[in-house]
């Protein structure tokens, strides 16, 4: 059992995704976030991160859908709002 305030011994999903991205394994990072969102459909942070990755690989429509869902789940999520606004100002490819 982990004590309160102790450092986790395994990376958090965000740390794992970031490490995978840095290693150029975006596909694997996407699979991790898709799995996280499947496990908890109300995981706004997971949907935000999934949306950011989808945008990064050019899957704009899917990214927009994930960011919209993140905002529906957590309306006071400024990072999701900012990223969604950014995508909406870009012309679709």
BELFENCOR-V500736 format. One record per helix or strand of 3 or more residues. SS is the DSSP state (H for helix, E for strand). FROM is the first residue (numbers start at 1). TO is the last residue. If there is no record, write none. Layout:
ss: {SS	SS}
from: {FROM	FROM}
to: {TO	TO}
This chain:
ss: {H	H	H	H	H}
from: {13	26	44	60	78}
to: {22	39	56	73	89}
